[in-house]
Amino acid sequence: MWDSAAAIVDATGRPDYDALLRRVFAGKPVHLVAGERSADGWHVPDWARGAAASSTVIPGVGHMMMLERPEAFGLSIRRLLTP
């Protein structure tokens, strides 16, 4: 678990991260999903919030929403992926 956390910190701390993120948003629909207790502290650039295909906040959970309320998380993801 710590290795994956370190990899995330490494990737998001690189000087070219913003450019990489912009390429992802330009090429694919990006859906933002956050837990209610962690959404306010989530660092998402304003341009990314505006460019996102959708933004979902799952009530009553924090950063580990998929463990805290797996059913609610699964339903949220299903809604985003079902045409």
Backbone atoms as SQL, in Angstrom:
CREATE TABLE atoms (id INTEGER PRIMARY KEY, chain TEXT, resi INTEGER, resn TEXT, atom TEXT, x REAL, y REAL, z REAL);
INSERT INTO atoms VALUES
  (1, 'A', 1, 'MET', 'N', 0.815, -1.185, 0.000),
  (2, 'A', 1, 'MET', 'CA', 0.000, 0.000, 0.000),
  (3, 'A', 1, 'MET', 'C', 0.863, 1.255, 0.000),
  (4, 'A', 2, 'TRP', 'N', 1.926, 1.262, 0.772),
  (5, 'A', 2, 'TRP', 'CA', 2.778, 2.453, 0.836),
  (6, 'A', 2, 'TRP', 'C', 3.479, 2.695, -0.488),
  (7, 'A', 3, 'ASP', 'N', 3.804, 1.610, -1.218),
  (8, 'A', 3, 'ASP', 'CA', 4.449, 1.778, -2.520),
  (9, 'A', 3, 'ASP', 'C', 3.534, 2.517, -3.492),
  (10, 'A', 4, 'SER', 'N', 2.250, 2.175, -3.471),
  (11, 'A', 4, 'SER', 'CA', 1.329, 2.857, -4.389),
  (12, 'A', 4, 'SER', 'C', 1.145, 4.320, -3.976),
  (13, 'A', 5, 'ALA', 'N', 1.110, 4.589, -2.681),
  (14, 'A', 5, 'ALA', 'CA', 1.007, 5.982, -2.221),
  (15, 'A', 5, 'ALA', 'C', 2.238, 6.769, -2.644),
  (16, 'A', 6, 'ALA', 'N', 3.415, 6.177, -2.508),
  (17, 'A', 6, 'ALA', 'CA', 4.654, 6.849, -2.916),
  (18, 'A', 6, 'ALA', 'C', 4.666, 7.101, -4.420),
  (19, 'A', 7, 'ALA', 'N', 4.151, 6.154, -5.195),
  (20, 'A', 7, 'ALA', 'CA', 4.100, 6.319, -6.654),
  (21, 'A', 7, 'ALA', 'C', 3.173, 7.472, -7.039),
  (22, 'A', 8, 'ILE', 'N', 2.064, 7.617, -6.332),
  (23, 'A', 8, 'ILE', 'CA', 1.133, 8.715, -6.612),
  (24, 'A', 8, 'ILE', 'C', 1.779, 10.055, -6.295),
  (25, 'A', 9, 'VAL', 'N', 2.428, 10.138, -5.145),
  (26, 'A', 9, 'VAL', 'CA', 3.110, 11.385, -4.763),
  (27, 'A', 9, 'VAL', 'C', 4.204, 11.711, -5.779),
  (28, 'A', 10, 'ASP', 'N', 4.942, 10.699, -6.210),
  (29, 'A', 10, 'ASP', 'CA', 6.004, 10.915, -7.200),
  (30, 'A', 10, 'ASP', 'C', 5.427, 11.429, -8.521),
  (31, 'A', 11, 'ALA', 'N', 4.367, 10.785, -9.005),
  (32, 'A', 11, 'ALA', 'CA', 3.784, 11.160, -10.304),
  (33, 'A', 11, 'ALA', 'C', 3.165, 12.553, -10.265),
  (34, 'A', 12, 'THR', 'N', 2.434, 12.855, -9.198),
  (35, 'A', 12, 'THR', 'CA', 1.742, 14.144, -9.145),
  (36, 'A', 12, 'THR', 'C', 2.668, 15.296, -8.787),
  (37, 'A', 13, 'GLY', 'N', 3.861, 14.985, -8.312),
  (38, 'A', 13, 'GLY', 'CA', 4.814, 16.032, -7.968),
  (39, 'A', 13, 'GLY', 'C', 5.754, 16.416, -9.098),
  (40, 'A', 14, 'ARG', 'N', 5.674, 15.728, -10.209),
  (41, 'A', 14, 'ARG', 'CA', 6.561, 16.015, -11.345),
  (42, 'A', 14, 'ARG', 'C', 6.177, 17.321, -12.021),
  (43, 'A', 15, 'PRO', 'N', 7.160, 18.026, -12.556),
  (44, 'A', 15, 'PRO', 'CA', 6.856, 19.307, -13.203),
  (45, 'A', 15, 'PRO', 'C', 5.941, 19.180, -14.424),
  (46, 'A', 16, 'ASP', 'N', 5.935, 18.040, -15.082),
  (47, 'A', 16, 'ASP', 'CA', 5.112, 17.862, -16.280),
  (48, 'A', 16, 'ASP', 'C', 3.734, 17.265, -15.977),
  (49, 'A', 17, 'TYR', 'N', 3.378, 17.143, -14.699),
  (50, 'A', 17, 'TYR', 'CA', 2.108, 16.513, -14.329),
  (51, 'A', 17, 'TYR', 'C', 0.901, 17.280, -14.877),
  (52, 'A', 18, 'ASP', 'N', 0.928, 18.595, -14.786),
  (53, 'A', 18, 'ASP', 'CA', -0.210, 19.387, -15.278),
  (54, 'A', 18, 'ASP', 'C', -0.419, 19.152, -16.770),
  (55, 'A', 19, 'ALA', 'N', 0.667, 19.137, -17.538),
  (56, 'A', 19, 'ALA', 'CA', 0.554, 18.906, -18.986),
  (57, 'A', 19, 'ALA', 'C', 0.013, 17.503, -19.265),
  (58, 'A', 20, 'LEU', 'N', 0.457, 16.518, -18.503),
  (59, 'A', 20, 'LEU', 'CA', -0.039, 15.152, -18.662),
  (60, 'A', 20, 'LEU', 'C', -1.540, 15.092, -18.354),
  (61, 'A', 21, 'LEU', 'N', -1.934, 15.726, -17.274),
  (62, 'A', 21, 'LEU', 'CA', -3.340, 15.750, -16.891),
  (63, 'A', 21, 'LEU', 'C', -4.193, 16.411, -17.975),
  (64, 'A', 22, 'ARG', 'N', -3.703, 17.490, -18.545),
  (65, 'A', 22, 'ARG', 'CA', -4.448, 18.170, -19.616),
  (66, 'A', 22, 'ARG', 'C', -4.609, 17.268, -20.841),
  (67, 'A', 23, 'ARG', 'N', -3.588, 16.479, -21.151),
  (68, 'A', 23, 'ARG', 'CA', -3.692, 15.541, -22.282),
  (69, 'A', 23, 'ARG', 'C', -4.749, 14.474, -22.011),
  (70, 'A', 24, 'VAL', 'N', -4.806, 13.979, -20.790),
  (71, 'A', 24, 'VAL', 'CA', -5.816, 12.975, -20.441),
  (72, 'A', 24, 'VAL', 'C', -7.210, 13.568, -20.594),
  (73, 'A', 25, 'PHE', 'N', -7.427, 14.763, -20.055),
  (74, 'A', 25, 'PHE', 'CA', -8.732, 15.411, -20.148),
  (75, 'A', 25, 'PHE', 'C', -9.099, 15.717, -21.599),
  (76, 'A', 26, 'ALA', 'N', -8.131, 16.017, -22.418),
  (77, 'A', 26, 'ALA', 'CA', -8.400, 16.335, -23.823),
  (78, 'A', 26, 'ALA', 'C', -8.758, 15.089, -24.624),
  (79, 'A', 27, 'GLY', 'N', -8.271, 13.930, -24.195),
  (80, 'A', 27, 'GLY', 'CA', -8.448, 12.718, -24.980),
  (81, 'A', 27, 'GLY', 'C', -9.589, 11.812, -24.563),
  (82, 'A', 28, 'LYS', 'N', -10.034, 11.924, -23.331),
  (83, 'A', 28, 'LYS', 'CA', -11.059, 11.020, -22.807),
  (84, 'A', 28, 'LYS', 'C', -11.990, 11.779, -21.873),
  (85, 'A', 29, 'PRO', 'N', -13.236, 11.322, -21.745),
  (86, 'A', 29, 'PRO', 'CA', -14.101, 11.920, -20.726),
  (87, 'A', 29, 'PRO', 'C', -13.587, 11.521, -19.344),
  (88, 'A', 30, 'VAL', 'N', -13.444, 12.478, -18.467),
  (89, 'A', 30, 'VAL', 'CA', -12.952, 12.231, -17.109),
  (90, 'A', 30, 'VAL', 'C', -14.090, 12.531, -16.140),
  (91, 'A', 31, 'HIS', 'N', -14.389, 11.562, -15.281),
  (92, 'A', 31, 'HIS', 'CA', -15.431, 11.708, -14.276),
  (93, 'A', 31, 'HIS', 'C', -14.754, 11.789, -12.912),
  (94, 'A', 32, 'LEU', 'N', -15.030, 12.845, -12.170),
  (95, 'A', 32, 'LEU', 'CA', -14.455, 13.016, -10.845),
  (96, 'A', 32, 'LEU', 'C', -15.400, 12.395, -9.817),
  (97, 'A', 33, 'VAL', 'N', -14.855, 11.553, -8.943),
  (98, 'A', 33, 'VAL', 'CA', -15.646, 10.904, -7.899),
  (99, 'A', 33, 'VAL', 'C', -14.898, 11.095, -6.584),
  (100, 'A', 34, 'ALA', 'N', -15.577, 11.663, -5.592),
  (101, 'A', 34, 'ALA', 'CA', -14.953, 11.923, -4.298),
  (102, 'A', 34, 'ALA', 'C', -15.911, 11.565, -3.175),
  (103, 'A', 35, 'GLY', 'N', -15.339, 11.299, -2.011),
  (104, 'A', 35, 'GLY', 'CA', -16.144, 11.100, -0.811),
  (105, 'A', 35, 'GLY', 'C', -16.498, 12.451, -0.205),
  (106, 'A', 36, 'GLU', 'N', -17.663, 12.534, 0.397),
  (107, 'A', 36, 'GLU', 'CA', -18.149, 13.791, 0.972),
  (108, 'A', 36, 'GLU', 'C', -17.159, 14.391, 1.975),
  (109, 'A', 37, 'ARG', 'N', -16.571, 13.553, 2.819),
  (110, 'A', 37, 'ARG', 'CA', -15.676, 14.068, 3.855),
  (111, 'A', 37, 'ARG', 'C', -14.307, 14.477, 3.322),
  (112, 'A', 38, 'SER', 'N', -13.964, 14.074, 2.113),
  (113, 'A', 38, 'SER', 'CA', -12.654, 14.438, 1.575),
  (114, 'A', 38, 'SER', 'C', -12.729, 15.368, 0.374),
  (115, 'A', 39, 'ALA', 'N', -13.921, 15.605, -0.161),
  (116, 'A', 39, 'ALA', 'CA', -14.067, 16.399, -1.387),
  (117, 'A', 39, 'ALA', 'C', -13.537, 17.824, -1.248),
  (118, 'A', 40, 'ASP', 'N', -13.790, 18.463, -0.104),
  (119, 'A', 40, 'ASP', 'CA', -13.343, 19.848, 0.073),
  (120, 'A', 40, 'ASP', 'C', -11.823, 19.988, 0.079),
  (121, 'A', 41, 'GLY', 'N', -11.132, 18.980, 0.572),
  (122, 'A', 41, 'GLY', 'CA', -9.672, 19.039, 0.631),
  (123, 'A', 41, 'GLY', 'C', -8.990, 18.450, -0.588),
  (124, 'A', 42, 'TRP', 'N', -9.770, 18.042, -1.572),
  (125, 'A', 42, 'TRP', 'CA', -9.245, 17.401, -2.763),
  (126, 'A', 42, 'TRP', 'C', -8.703, 18.474, -3.690),
  (127, 'A', 43, 'HIS', 'N', -7.427, 18.407, -4.000),
  (128, 'A', 43, 'HIS', 'CA', -6.822, 19.421, -4.867),
  (129, 'A', 43, 'HIS', 'C', -7.070, 19.053, -6.332),
  (130, 'A', 44, 'VAL', 'N', -8.052, 19.697, -6.911),
  (131, 'A', 44, 'VAL', 'CA', -8.353, 19.531, -8.332),
  (132, 'A', 44, 'VAL', 'C', -8.297, 20.926, -8.944),
  (133, 'A', 45, 'PRO', 'N', -7.442, 21.127, -9.945),
  (134, 'A', 45, 'PRO', 'CA', -7.366, 22.456, -10.560),
  (135, 'A', 45, 'PRO', 'C', -8.729, 22.903, -11.094),
  (136, 'A', 46, 'ASP', 'N', -8.971, 24.197, -11.045),
  (137, 'A', 46, 'ASP', 'CA', -10.250, 24.740, -11.522),
  (138, 'A', 46, 'ASP', 'C', -10.529, 24.347, -12.965),
  (139, 'A', 47, 'TRP', 'N', -9.481, 24.371, -13.812),
  (140, 'A', 47, 'TRP', 'CA', -9.694, 24.025, -15.209),
  (141, 'A', 47, 'TRP', 'C', -10.153, 22.569, -15.337),
  (142, 'A', 48, 'ALA', 'N', -9.649, 21.677, -14.459),
  (143, 'A', 48, 'ALA', 'CA', -10.035, 20.263, -14.519),
  (144, 'A', 48, 'ALA', 'C', -11.481, 20.078, -14.068),
  (145, 'A', 49, 'ARG', 'N', -11.883, 20.795, -13.038),
  (146, 'A', 49, 'ARG', 'CA', -13.292, 20.716, -12.607),
  (147, 'A', 49, 'ARG', 'C', -14.215, 21.158, -13.743),
  (148, 'A', 50, 'GLY', 'N', -13.814, 22.211, -14.438),
  (149, 'A', 50, 'GLY', 'CA', -14.622, 22.707, -15.546),
  (150, 'A', 50, 'GLY', 'C', -14.634, 21.779, -16.744),
  (151, 'A', 51, 'ALA', 'N', -13.545, 21.057, -16.954),
  (152, 'A', 51, 'ALA', 'CA', -13.432, 20.168, -18.107),
  (153, 'A', 51, 'ALA', 'C', -13.960, 18.761, -17.844),
  (154, 'A', 52, 'ALA', 'N', -14.225, 18.436, -16.599),
  (155, 'A', 52, 'ALA', 'CA', -14.683, 17.083, -16.256),
  (156, 'A', 52, 'ALA', 'C', -16.045, 16.797, -16.873),
  (157, 'A', 53, 'ALA', 'N', -16.215, 15.562, -17.304),
  (158, 'A', 53, 'ALA', 'CA', -17.499, 15.136, -17.854),
  (159, 'A', 53, 'ALA', 'C', -18.573, 15.123, -16.773),
  (160, 'A', 54, 'SER', 'N', -18.172, 14.843, -15.541),
  (161, 'A', 54, 'SER', 'CA', -19.104, 14.866, -14.419),
  (162, 'A', 54, 'SER', 'C', -18.318, 14.934, -13.120),
  (163, 'A', 55, 'SER', 'N', -19.035, 15.240, -12.054),
  (164, 'A', 55, 'SER', 'CA', -18.439, 15.267, -10.718),
  (165, 'A', 55, 'SER', 'C', -19.463, 14.670, -9.752),
  (166, 'A', 56, 'THR', 'N', -19.047, 13.627, -9.049),
  (167, 'A', 56, 'THR', 'CA', -19.930, 12.924, -8.130),
  (168, 'A', 56, 'THR', 'C', -19.330, 12.961, -6.738),
  (169, 'A', 57, 'VAL', 'N', -20.139, 13.295, -5.747),
  (170, 'A', 57, 'VAL', 'CA', -19.710, 13.240, -4.349),
  (171, 'A', 57, 'VAL', 'C', -20.568, 12.182, -3.660),
  (172, 'A', 58, 'ILE', 'N', -19.914, 11.182, -3.103),
  (173, 'A', 58, 'ILE', 'CA', -20.621, 10.100, -2.421),
  (174, 'A', 58, 'ILE', 'C', -20.810, 10.505, -0.957),
  (175, 'A', 59, 'PRO', 'N', -22.051, 10.583, -0.497),
  (176, 'A', 59, 'PRO', 'CA', -22.329, 11.056, 0.863),
  (177, 'A', 59, 'PRO', 'C', -21.809, 10.113, 1.952),
  (178, 'A', 60, 'GLY', 'N', -21.391, 10.720, 3.058),
  (179, 'A', 60, 'GLY', 'CA', -21.056, 9.971, 4.257),
  (180, 'A', 60, 'GLY', 'C', -19.754, 9.210, 4.250),
  (181, 'A', 61, 'VAL', 'N', -18.893, 9.467, 3.278),
  (182, 'A', 61, 'VAL', 'CA', -17.614, 8.747, 3.213),
  (183, 'A', 61, 'VAL', 'C', -16.467, 9.718, 3.003),
  (184, 'A', 62, 'GLY', 'N', -15.269, 9.203, 3.172),
  (185, 'A', 62, 'GLY', 'CA', -14.078, 10.006, 2.942),
  (186, 'A', 62, 'GLY', 'C', -13.288, 9.466, 1.763),
  (187, 'A', 63, 'HIS', 'N', -11.974, 9.506, 1.902),
  (188, 'A', 63, 'HIS', 'CA', -11.053, 9.126, 0.836),
  (189, 'A', 63, 'HIS', 'C', -11.201, 7.652, 0.431),
  (190, 'A', 64, 'MET', 'N', -11.514, 6.796, 1.377),
  (191, 'A', 64, 'MET', 'CA', -11.609, 5.353, 1.091),
  (192, 'A', 64, 'MET', 'C', -13.063, 4.931, 0.867),
  (193, 'A', 65, 'MET', 'N', -13.747, 5.671, 0.022),
  (194, 'A', 65, 'MET', 'CA', -15.172, 5.461, -0.215),
  (195, 'A', 65, 'MET', 'C', -15.496, 4.046, -0.661),
  (196, 'A', 66, 'MET', 'N', -14.614, 3.426, -1.428),
  (197, 'A', 66, 'MET', 'CA', -14.891, 2.086, -1.927),
  (198, 'A', 66, 'MET', 'C', -14.859, 1.035, -0.820),
  (199, 'A', 67, 'LEU', 'N', -14.200, 1.352, 0.297),
  (200, 'A', 67, 'LEU', 'CA', -14.197, 0.447, 1.447),
  (201, 'A', 67, 'LEU', 'C', -15.281, 0.819, 2.456),
  (202, 'A', 68, 'GLU', 'N', -15.559, 2.107, 2.588),
  (203, 'A', 68, 'GLU', 'CA', -16.543, 2.573, 3.558),
  (204, 'A', 68, 'GLU', 'C', -17.976, 2.266, 3.133),
  (205, 'A', 69, 'ARG', 'N', -18.265, 2.463, 1.860),
  (206, 'A', 69, 'ARG', 'CA', -19.620, 2.207, 1.334),
  (207, 'A', 69, 'ARG', 'C', -19.494, 1.593, -0.059),
  (208, 'A', 70, 'PRO', 'N', -19.056, 0.332, -0.128),
  (209, 'A', 70, 'PRO', 'CA', -18.808, -0.281, -1.439),
  (210, 'A', 70, 'PRO', 'C', -20.015, -0.287, -2.369),
  (211, 'A', 71, 'GLU', 'N', -21.210, -0.449, -1.804),
  (212, 'A', 71, 'GLU', 'CA', -22.413, -0.472, -2.655),
  (213, 'A', 71, 'GLU', 'C', -22.645, 0.893, -3.301),
  (214, 'A', 72, 'ALA', 'N', -22.532, 1.948, -2.511),
  (215, 'A', 72, 'ALA', 'CA', -22.735, 3.303, -3.044),
  (216, 'A', 72, 'ALA', 'C', -21.658, 3.637, -4.072),
  (217, 'A', 73, 'PHE', 'N', -20.423, 3.242, -3.794),
  (218, 'A', 73, 'PHE', 'CA', -19.341, 3.483, -4.736),
  (219, 'A', 73, 'PHE', 'C', -19.605, 2.733, -6.038),
  (220, 'A', 74, 'GLY', 'N', -19.950, 1.457, -5.926),
  (221, 'A', 74, 'GLY', 'CA', -20.213, 0.651, -7.114),
  (222, 'A', 74, 'GLY', 'C', -21.359, 1.201, -7.947),
  (223, 'A', 75, 'LEU', 'N', -22.437, 1.632, -7.295),
  (224, 'A', 75, 'LEU', 'CA', -23.569, 2.211, -8.024),
  (225, 'A', 75, 'LEU', 'C', -23.168, 3.508, -8.725),
  (226, 'A', 76, 'SER', 'N', -22.343, 4.308, -8.068),
  (227, 'A', 76, 'SER', 'CA', -21.883, 5.559, -8.687),
  (228, 'A', 76, 'SER', 'C', -21.065, 5.278, -9.939),
  (229, 'A', 77, 'ILE', 'N', -20.166, 4.328, -9.847),
  (230, 'A', 77, 'ILE', 'CA', -19.331, 3.975, -11.003),
  (231, 'A', 77, 'ILE', 'C', -20.189, 3.358, -12.100),
  (232, 'A', 78, 'ARG', 'N', -21.132, 2.512, -11.731),
  (233, 'A', 78, 'ARG', 'CA', -22.024, 1.907, -12.730),
  (234, 'A', 78, 'ARG', 'C', -22.786, 2.975, -13.498),
  (235, 'A', 79, 'ARG', 'N', -23.310, 3.985, -12.791),
  (236, 'A', 79, 'ARG', 'CA', -24.038, 5.071, -13.459),
  (237, 'A', 79, 'ARG', 'C', -23.158, 5.816, -14.449),
  (238, 'A', 80, 'LEU', 'N', -21.892, 5.973, -14.079),
  (239, 'A', 80, 'LEU', 'CA', -20.982, 6.713, -14.970),
  (240, 'A', 80, 'LEU', 'C', -20.622, 5.901, -16.211),
  (241, 'A', 81, 'LEU', 'N', -20.590, 4.586, -16.084),
  (242, 'A', 81, 'LEU', 'CA', -20.140, 3.742, -17.187),
  (243, 'A', 81, 'LEU', 'C', -21.277, 3.178, -18.038),
  (244, 'A', 82, 'THR', 'N', -22.506, 3.334, -17.570),
  (245, 'A', 82, 'THR', 'CA', -23.645, 2.795, -18.320),
  (246, 'A', 82, 'THR', 'C', -24.211, 3.890, -19.220),
  (247, 'A', 83, 'PRO', 'N', -24.200, 3.643, -20.535),
  (248, 'A', 83, 'PRO', 'CA', -24.720, 4.667, -21.463),
  (249, 'A', 83, 'PRO', 'C', -26.218, 4.872, -21.328);
